[in-house]
Amino acid sequence: MDMTGEHRIAASREVVWAALNDPEVLRACIPGCETLEQTADTTMQAEVVQKIGPVKARFKGEVELVNVVPPESYTIQGEGKGGVAGFARGAADVALSEEDGETLLSYSVHAQVGGKLAQLGSRLINSTSKKLANKFFDNFSAHLNGPEEMAEET
């Protein structure tokens, strides 16, 4: 599966960069994220519960940040295992640029799924992935714009 996108965020690039590297911010913004813990400077472990079509699973995994160029870009790569539901692994290139006092976040994702998830079909996986990405960015923007907006989202 490949996916690309852009999101305009009403905050400076430095503020967006700091938030993208803050485990507490990410935990609050990632849909279904139950735990997210930094294990080293560039690695984090997470536990996320997701429902994709008829399959609901708890994924446990680790992500690593590589090719880090603060506050401009990085690649986040990782793998999550969901027991009998299967696995997901992949990488996302993330780039930040400033435009008119806001930040334009661009991303390009390449991911693979296996197990029951792979049997669901690429259409369902792609649409669910886009929905989850949009929800993350809605939550992320709301978090940066103030706690009252974040509370309305949940």
C-alpha positions as CSV (number, residue, x, y, z in Angstrom):
1,M,0.0,0.0,0.0
2,D,1.2,3.5,-0.9
3,M,-0.3,6.7,0.3
4,T,0.7,10.4,0.1
5,G,-0.8,13.5,1.5
6,E,-0.3,17.1,2.7
7,H,-1.8,18.9,5.7
8,R,-1.6,22.6,6.5
9,I,-1.1,23.2,10.2
10,A,-1.6,26.6,11.8
11,A,1.6,26.6,13.8
12,S,5.3,27.3,13.1
13,R,7.5,24.5,11.8
14,E,9.5,24.4,15.1
15,V,6.3,23.9,17.1
16,V,5.0,21.2,14.7
17,W,8.4,19.5,14.8
18,A,8.5,19.4,18.6
19,A,5.0,18.0,18.7
20,L,5.8,15.3,16.2
21,N,8.6,14.2,18.4
22,D,6.7,14.3,21.7
23,P,5.4,10.8,22.7
24,E,2.6,12.3,24.9
25,V,1.3,14.4,21.9
26,L,1.5,11.4,19.6
27,R,-0.3,9.1,22.1
28,A,-3.1,11.6,22.4
29,C,-3.5,12.1,18.6
30,I,-3.0,8.6,17.2
31,P,-6.5,6.9,16.8
32,G,-6.7,3.9,19.1
33,C,-3.3,4.4,20.7
34,E,-3.3,3.0,24.3
35,T,0.4,3.4,25.1
36,L,3.3,5.1,23.5
37,E,6.7,5.1,25.2
38,Q,10.0,6.5,24.1
39,T,12.6,3.8,24.5
40,A,15.7,5.7,23.2
41,D,16.4,9.0,21.4
42,T,15.0,7.7,18.1
43,T,12.8,4.7,19.1
44,M,9.3,4.3,20.6
45,Q,7.1,1.4,21.5
46,A,3.4,1.5,21.0
47,E,0.2,-0.4,21.6
48,V,-2.8,0.5,19.4
49,V,-6.2,-1.0,19.0
50,Q,-7.8,-0.8,15.6
51,K,-10.8,-2.2,13.8
52,I,-10.4,-2.7,10.0
53,G,-13.5,-4.0,8.5
54,P,-14.5,-7.1,10.5
55,V,-11.1,-7.5,12.1
56,K,-10.3,-5.8,15.4
57,A,-6.9,-6.3,16.8
58,R,-4.4,-4.9,19.4
59,F,-1.1,-4.1,17.6
60,K,2.1,-4.0,19.5
61,G,5.2,-2.6,17.8
62,E,8.2,-0.4,17.7
63,V,9.0,2.6,15.4
64,E,12.3,4.2,14.7
65,L,13.1,7.6,13.4
66,V,15.9,7.7,10.7
67,N,17.3,10.3,8.3
68,V,16.4,12.9,10.9
69,V,17.0,16.5,9.8
70,P,15.5,18.8,12.5
71,P,13.1,20.7,12.0
72,E,12.7,19.7,8.3
73,S,12.2,16.0,7.9
74,Y,12.6,12.4,9.0
75,T,11.6,8.9,8.0
76,I,9.6,6.9,10.6
77,Q,9.8,3.1,10.1
78,G,8.3,0.3,12.1
79,E,6.3,-2.8,12.4
80,G,3.3,-3.8,14.5
81,K,2.0,-7.3,15.2
82,G,-1.6,-8.0,15.9
83,G,-1.6,-11.7,16.7
84,V,-3.9,-13.7,14.5
85,A,-5.1,-10.5,12.8
86,G,-1.6,-10.3,11.2
87,F,1.0,-7.6,10.9
88,A,1.7,-4.2,9.4
89,R,5.1,-2.8,8.6
90,G,6.2,0.2,6.7
91,A,7.9,3.6,6.5
92,A,6.8,7.1,6.1
93,D,8.8,10.1,4.8
94,V,7.7,13.2,6.6
95,A,8.7,16.7,5.5
96,L,7.8,20.1,7.0
97,S,8.0,23.5,5.2
98,E,6.8,26.9,6.3
99,E,4.3,28.8,4.2
100,D,2.7,32.1,5.3
101,G,3.3,31.5,9.0
102,E,1.9,28.0,8.9
103,T,3.5,24.6,8.4
104,L,2.9,22.4,5.4
105,L,3.4,18.7,6.4
106,S,3.9,16.3,3.5
107,Y,4.1,12.6,3.8
108,S,4.7,9.5,1.7
109,V,3.9,6.1,3.1
110,H,4.8,2.6,1.9
111,A,3.3,-0.2,4.0
112,Q,2.7,-4.0,3.9
113,V,0.1,-6.0,5.7
114,G,-0.1,-9.7,6.3
115,G,-2.3,-12.3,7.9
116,K,-6.1,-11.8,8.1
117,L,-5.6,-8.1,7.3
118,A,-4.1,-8.9,3.9
119,Q,-7.3,-11.0,3.1
120,L,-9.5,-8.0,3.6
121,G,-8.4,-6.5,0.3
122,S,-6.5,-3.4,-0.7
123,R,-9.6,-1.2,-1.1
124,L,-10.7,-1.6,2.5
125,I,-7.2,-1.3,3.9
126,N,-6.5,1.9,1.8
127,S,-9.7,3.6,2.7
128,T,-9.2,2.8,6.4
129,S,-5.6,4.0,6.3
130,K,-6.7,7.3,4.8
131,K,-9.4,7.7,7.4
132,L,-7.0,7.0,10.2
133,A,-4.4,9.4,8.8
134,N,-7.0,12.2,8.5
135,K,-8.2,11.6,12.0
136,F,-4.6,11.8,13.3
137,F,-4.1,15.1,11.5
138,D,-7.4,16.5,12.8
139,N,-6.4,15.5,16.3
140,F,-2.9,16.8,15.9
141,S,-4.1,20.2,14.6
142,A,-6.7,20.4,17.4
143,H,-4.0,19.6,19.9
144,L,-1.8,22.4,18.6
145,N,-4.7,24.9,18.5
146,G,-5.7,24.4,22.1
147,P,-7.2,21.8,24.5
148,E,-10.8,23.0,24.0
149,E,-10.7,21.9,20.4
150,M,-9.2,18.5,21.3
151,A,-11.9,17.9,23.8
152,E,-14.6,18.4,21.2
153,E,-13.0,15.8,18.9
154,T,-13.2,12.9,21.3
